[in-house]
Amino acid sequence: MNTSKTQDERIAKMIFASVYPLYIKKLESKGRTIAELNQVIEWLTNYDAQALKTLIAEKATFETFFKRAQLNPHAKLITGVICGYRIEAIENPLTQQVRYLDKLVDELAKGKKMEKILRG
């Protein structure tokens, strides 16, 4: 599935530090914790808490965030629809990676068990 070039560029330039608090707000309103969010992010990207703090302080874009990440080899198992797009059909690799993270956060917010979220 093709996303528009404009949309892909907008996602690439988004600052992770501006989205992270929105993830926290969403999850805390559903009774989940920052520690669980960080666990999901670490599974996907291999970033520990200190690396996350550094990226937030740097105001890293999603492009930088995922360029430095060591993506989990099981990330390809993340499938489904997010923001109206089927994740596995997104052709732009960066947009797909951002949608992986969005999907994991959604699953966490919906109360899915951590063992199911952390595929493989």
N, C-alpha and C positions, 0 to 999 in steps of 0.2 A: 504494500500500500504506500503510495506516495503522499508525503506531507508536503506542504508548500515550502519553497526555499525560504520565504520570509518567516514562516513559523519555525523552521529548523534554526535559522539564524537567531531568532528571538530567544529560543530555548537555550542555545549555546551561550548567549550573552547574559542570561539570568544569573544573578549572584546567589550562590548556594546559601549564604548567610541570611538572605532575605526570605528564602523558602523554608529553611530549617525551623524557625519559630512557628510557622504555619503548620508544619508537620506535628510539632509538639502540641500546639493548641488542639488540633484535630484529635490526636491520640489521648491527651489528658481528658478531653470531654467524653471520651468513650471508656475511661477507666484504665487506660494503658499508661506506661511510664516512659520517661526519657531513656532509662536504661534499656528498655525493650527496643525503642527506636534505634538507639546506638548499636544494639546487638544486630539488628536487621541491616543497618548500614555497614557494619563491620563485615557481616557475612557476604554482602554483595561486593564491597569495594576493598576489603582488607584494611580499612582505616580504623585504628584504635581511637580512643577518646582524645589522646593528645594530638593526633593527626587531624581529627575533626576540628579541634580548637584552633589549630594553626590555619587550616583552610578558612574557617570562619573569620579569624582575625585578618587574614590576607584579603578577604572579600573575593575569594576565588569564584570565577564563573563556573557554570556547569561544564563548559568545555575543558577548563583546567582541572576541575574536580575529577572528571572521568578520564582525562588524559593521564593523570598521575596514579589512578586507581589500578589495582590488580584485580580485575573482575573475576568473580567466582566462576569456575568452569561450568557450574550447574545453573548459571543465570539463564541459559537458553531454555531451561525448563519452566521459566516464568511465562505463562501464556494467559490469554483472556483479553478483555476489552477494558481500556482505560481512556477516558476523555473522548470516547467515540471511535477509537482506533484499536484494531486488533494488534496487540503488541508484536506477535510473531511475524506480522506482515509489514511492519514499519521498516522501510529500506535504509533510512539514514541511521548509521550506527549510534551516534550520540543521542539522537532523539529516542531511539529504542532503549538505550541505557537509562536515560532519565525516566522513561515510562516504566522500566523495570522497578526503579526505586518507588515511583508513585504507586505501582501495583502492590508492592510489598507493604507500603504504609497503609493502603486501603485494606489489605487483608488483616493487618494488625488491628486496625480500627474496627473492623467487623467482628473481632473476637476470635479469629482463627488461631488455632494452637501454634505455638512457635515451631514445633517439629514439622508441621505442614508448610509453614511459611519458608523455612530454611530447607529448601529442597535438596535432596541427595544426601 
